Amino acid sequence: MAENQRNFKRQRVLGDDDGYEPKKDDQEIELEDELFNDSHQLGDADEDGDGDEPFFIDESAPSHPKEVWADDDDKDLEISLADNSKLRKLRKEEDEDRVGGDDLEIRLREKFKSINPTPAWASQAKNKRKQREDDSDDDEDDILNSTGLNTLTNRKTRLRAGEIKVERLKDVIQTDQIKIVCVQFHPIINNLLLVAQSDRRLKIYNVEGSKSTLVQQLHVKDMPITTAIFNPTKPSVFIGGPRPFSYLFHLDTGATERFKNGDDVVSAHAKFNSDGSMIALKGKRGHVELLRWSNSACVPSGSVKMNKPVADIAWGKDSSTLYTISDSSEISTWDAVRRRCMRTWKDEDNFAPTRLSVSKDGKFITIGYKSGIVTIYDASSLKLLKSIGNLITTIDKLVFNKDTQLLASTSAEKNDQLRLIHIPSFTVFQNWPTANTPLGKIQAIDFSTDGRWIVIGNHRGKLLLYHIKHYSDNVAY
């Protein structure tokens, strides 16, 4: 698998640095091969260039994205292969010269695929998705049953409170030292890691313990990346930022699509629901826009609105349940399909919330505040279970691990601000991290799907990797 991933390395460049509205001529895919130095249009997102045309895919269109190299004018072209040194390798016979545009397209496509074969992890995700679709008539209980999320670890014992055994591994290798924006392990493919940087680059790594390989790199030139998330059940990545549009990147085909957000909505803060069928985008003036995944594209599905500005959003275990919290600590539970508010309540004892998170099993709701306090509630009864004040600066991240035995809370205001909270005792592990654990200012954190790894991205561009021994004695597979 690793060898296929090394062969798959390439970089894609989107948009234009001079402004957030990209010019078509500047949207190009750069191939690391001497045969190609061509640019291709990623889609007719805005035919008149005024930025008003949405780029949603028609639901009647084929399920796979339009190929980025398709051009209706190719049939009228005739090109000399012999006169162009970069095209000579496309000749099937030594004395062959002129070919039509359609024939050239086929040869370029074949050459592209030979240079960049589909990696093993992308094929794996595609095969699992096909298997789920084939089995959907027989088993509709839980879409995540076929992803392995129900068998996170072979350990039958629960993680004990008090102390946790953690060892540091080699950092995930970075060729630059750029501030990390967000990190995420793939919910299905345990060793696939998504990393977004402040220089508008998105990277995908294959992480196997102390060994890490850069699989792919994407440069979004017209949008600072603030959100990059895997679709939990489809081989795609949603990319968002402080712009009125977003991107979708399809891992299995390599296609990239840009679409316009709704009014008063930027994609700086977005989250997928548990089955990947919907995305929630935090908007202005209390709005939360809902996008539905349809035919491998995002289409509008309405919105919900709070009376106060939204501080954060989170999905429940049920793919239709959405939680929102306002800047006045009012929490609402929504039926996202019907777009109805089912319940509203308020944390009267705290103010200025910054983060909202729901455990993977749907049992716990946790809220982080500017004061550094973290509160944990029972999701069904809304009873306060614990208020934890180990940090005194703004909570930036609240992340449950996949089997709801660990909760990580972090703050980026000072160095080394990380606390691991044991569930269900709701106590902080005292032995890690220590005063000598070199975390820096933490910008992003995530747990691997099987629980054995923690990845931490900091302001210096380092990707720190740690091994939790409870989940596996072995570092690598």
N, C-alpha and C positions, 0 to 999 in steps of 0.2 A: 504493500500500500504506500509506504513511504517513497518508494522509487517513482510510482505513478504521480505522486503529489509533487515531487521535485520537477518532473517533466511538465507539470501543469502550471508552473510559475509564469505569471504575466501581470502586466499592470494596465489598468483601464483609467482613462482620463475623461472627466465629464465637465462641461460648462466652461466658464470663463472667469478669470480672477478679477476682471475689471468691473464686474457688477453681478448681481445675483440672477439676472435674466440672461441665460446662455445664448450665444450665437451658434447657429447650426454648424457653421464651418469649423467652430472650435470644439465641437463635440466629437471626440475621436477615440478610437481604441488603438493603443500603441502596442504592437507586437514586437517582442524581443527577438527578432530574426531579420537578417539582412534582406530577405526576400520581400518584406513588406515595409512600406512607410506611407501608408494610405490612411485617410480619415473617412469615417462613415457616420451618417446621420443616425441618431438613436431613435428618432421618431418624430412625427409631425405634431409636436406638442403645441405649437403656436404658429400657424401658417402666416399670419400677418405681422408677427414679431412684437405685438403689443402686450403679450403676457396675459391676455384675457381668455384664451381658449383653454379649457381643461383638457387633460390628457388621459381621461379614463378610457379603459378598453371596453368596447361594446360587448355586452354579454353574449351576443349571438356570434361573436368571433370565435375562431378556433381556440382550444384550451391552451395551446402553447404560444409563447410570445412571438411576434413577428421577427423574422431574422433581420439582424441589423444591417446585413450587406445587400438586402433586396433593393433593386432599383429598376423601375419600369423602362428606363431608357437604355438598359444594357443591350436589348435585342437589336438596337439600331447602330451599335458600335462595331468597329472592326479594328483590331489592335495587332501590332507587330510584336511578336515575342522575340524575334532575333535582334531587333534594334534596341531593345531595353535589357540592359545587363541584369536587372533584378527579376525579369520575367523569363529569362532563358531557361531556368530550371523547371519551368512549367511545360516545356516542350516534351511531347511523347516520342518524337523522332528528331534526330539531329538537324535535318534540313527543313523542319517545319517552321513556318513563319507566321502568317496572319491567321487569326481566329476571331470568331464573333464574340460579342459581349456575353451572350448566354453561356457559351462554352468556357470563356475565361472565368465567369462566376463559379462554374462547377469546379474548375481546377483550383481556383483560389480557396474555395471552401474545403476541398479535399486536403490541400496543403495546410490550411489552418488546423484542421482536425488532426493531421499527422504531427504537427508541432505541439498542439495543446490537447492531448487526449483527455477524455473525461476521467477525473480522478476517482479512485476507489470509493472515497467517502461520499461523493456526489451520487455515484451509481447505487451505493448502499441506501442512501436516503430515498432515492427514486424507487428502488425495489420495495422498500418497506412501505412507501406510500401506495404503491400498486397492490401490494398484498393486503393492506387495510381496506382498499376499495373493493377488492375481490371478495373479502370476507365480511363486508359490511352487512350483507343480507342475513348472515348466520349469527353474527355477534355485534349488537349495537349498544352494548352496555356502557362501554367506556372507550373512547377513541384512543386513549393513551395506553390501553392494555398491551397493544402490539409494539410499543416503543421501548419497553424494558424499564419504564419508570416505576413499575410495581415490584421490581426486584433490584433495588438499588445496591444491596450489599448481601454477601453471604453470611454476615455475622448475625447470629440469632439473639445475642445479648444486646441490651440497650446501652447507650453511652452513659457513663456514670458522671455525676456532678463532682465538683471539687477540682480535679486536675485532668488535663487533656494532654495526650502525647502527640507532639507536633515536631516534625523535623524540616529543616530548610533544604530545598533542592536547588539546583542551578537555575538562575533566572531564565525566563523565556528570552531567547536571544533577540535583541533589538539592534538594528544597524544604525539607528539614530537615537537621540536623547530628546524626544519631544513629549510634552505633557500628555498623559493619558486622559481621555475623556470618559470612556466606558469600556467594560470588558464583559464577555458573556460566554460561558460554555454552552455548546449546543445541547438542547434538552434530550436529543435522541442519540447523537453520535458523541460519546462521552469525551473523546480526546480532541474535538474540534473547538478551537477558541477564536472568538471574534474580538478584535481590538480596534477602537477608534481613537485617533490622536487629534490634538488641537491644530495640526497643520493640514486638516481636511483629508487625511489619509485613513483608509480603513484596511486592516490587515486580517488575514485568516491564517491561523497556525495549526499545525498538527502537533499536539503535545503528548508525549509518551514518557512521563516521569521526567528524568533529567535531560531527555532529548526533546528538542523542539525544532520544527521545520516550518519556515514560511511557505505557505501554499499559494497564497494569492494576495495581491495588493490592488486597492482601488483608490483613485484620487478624484474627489469631488471638488472641482475648482470653484464652483459658483455657490457653495454653501458650507459654512462652518458646521461640522458634525457635532451635534449634542446628543443624539439618540441613534443607536445602531443595535437592532435586535433581530435574532433569528425568529422566523416563523416556527412555532413548536412542532408542527407536523408536516410542513411543506419545505422543500429545499430552497428557501428564499430568505433574503435579508431586507428589512425595512430600514431606510436611512432618512433621518430627519434633522432639522436645524431651524434657526430663526429666520425662515423664509416662508413665503406662502405656497410652497410646493415641497414635494418629497420625492424620494427615489425608491424603487424596488430593484433588487439585484437577485436574479435567478441563478442559483448555484449549479443546477443541472444543465442549463443551456448556455450560461454565460451572458444572457441578455440583460440589459439594464433599461428600466422604464422610468420616466419622470411624469408625475401627475400633480395637478393643482389641488391645494387644500380648499376647504370651505371658507366662507367669509369670516373674518376676525379669528382665524385659526392659523397658527404656525405649528410646525411639527417638531418643535424643540423638545417636547416631552410626550412620548407615546409608549403604549404598552399593548401587547397581544393578549387575547384571552387564552384559556388553557388548551383549546383545540385548534387555535390558529385561524378561526373563522372570522374574527373581528379584531379591529384595532381601535383603541380609544386615544384621541389626541386632546391634550389640555388646551383650551382656548382662552379667550379674553372674556371679562365680565361674567364669569361663572359658567361659560359654555364648555361642554365636552363633546367634540365631534366623534361620531361613530362611523367607521368604514367597514364594509363587508368584503371579505375575500371571495371573489367570484371569477372563475376562469383565469386563475393565476394573476389577478389584478385587483386593485382596491377601488371600490365604488361607494358612493355616499349611501349611508343607511340612516340618516337622521342625526339627532343630537339630544342631549339632556342639558338642563340648566339649573345651577344653584343660585340662590339669592345673593351670595357673596362670591368674590373671586376664589377660584379653585387653587388650593395649595398643592394637592397631589391626587393621583388616581391609582386604583389597584383593582385587579380582577380577582374574583373568588374562585374556588375549585370548580363550581358550576360555570360553564362557559358563557352563560347568559347573565351572571351576577356581577355588577360593577359597583365598586365603592369609590366615593369621592369625599374629600375633606376640604372645607373652606378655610380661609385665613382666620376665621373666628372660631375654629375648632368644632364646627358643625359637620357631622358625618352623615352621609346619605347612602342608602343601599338602593340600587336601581335594577329593574328588569330591563336589560339592554335591548332585548328583542322587541318588547312592547314599548320601550322607552318610558317606563312608569317608575315613579319613586315608591318603593315598598316600605321604607322605614327611615326615619330621621331622628338623630339623638345628638347630644352635645357633651363634650368633656368640659365640665364646669371648672375643674381644678387647674387646667393648663391653658396657655395661650400661645399664639404664634407657631402653629404646626408647620413642619417642613417636609416630612416624609410619612407615607402611609404604605403598609405592606400587609399582605395576607399570606398565611402559611399555605404550603402546597396541599395539605390535607383539608384546608378550609376551616380548621378549628380555632385559629387565633388571628386576631387583628392587632397590629402593633403600630404605634404612632411615635414619631420623633419630633422634638421641638427645638427651637432656637436656644433654649436654656440648657440643652444637652440631656434633658430627661427623655426616657423611653418608657412608654406605657404599653402594657399588654392586656388585651381583653379577650374574654371568651366570645367567640363569634356568634354563638346562638343566643346566649343569655345577655350579652353585653356587660357582663360583670367584670369589674376591674380585677385582674389577677395579680398584677405587679406593677410598681412604678420604680424604675431603675435610674439612679442619678450618678452613675460612675463617670460620665463625661460632663464637662461644664461648658462646652462650646457647641455650636450649631450642629445638629445631626444631619449629615448629608446622604448617608446610605443606610438602609435597613434591608438586610437580605437573609431570608430563611434558606437553610440547605434543603435538599430535595426530600428527605425523610422527616423533616420537622423535629430534629433533635438539636439543631444549632441555629442561633440567630446572631448575625454580625451587625453591629452598629458602629459607624465611623463618623469622624468629623475631619474636614480638610483644613480647618483654621490653624491647627498646630501639628507638629510632627508626632507620629506614632499614636494617633488617636484611634485605637481599635479596641473593642471589647467583644468577646465571644460569650454569649449567654446560653446556658444549658436549658433545654426544654425537656420535661415540664417542671423542673424545680425552679426555673426562672432566677437562677443564680449565675453570677459572672465567674468564669474560670480565672483563678488567681495566678496560675503558673505560666500563662501565655496569653498575650505577648508580654515579654519582660521589658525592663527599662533599656536593655541592650539590643532589642529586636529592631533592626534598621528599616522601619517602614516608610519613613518620610511623611509627607503630606498626602494622605490617601485620597485619590480621586475616584477610584472604582474598585469593586470587589465582587467575586462570585465563587460559588462552590461548583465542583464538577458534579455531573449527574450521579455517579456512583459514590460520591461523598468523600473520596480519598484526597482530593486536592482542593486547596484554596489558592486563587490567583488574586494578586493585589497590584493595581496600577497606581503609580504616584506622579507627583508634579515634575519629577526629573526624567520621566519617560521610561522608568524601569518597570518590568513585569516580574514581580516577586512570586515565587511558587513554593508552596508548603504542602507537606504530606501529613494527613491526619491518620495515624496508625490504627485507630480503632476500626476503620473501614477496610484496611488491607495492610498486611505486613509487607507486601511487595509494592515497590514504587511503580514499576512498569508492568505492562501486560505480558 
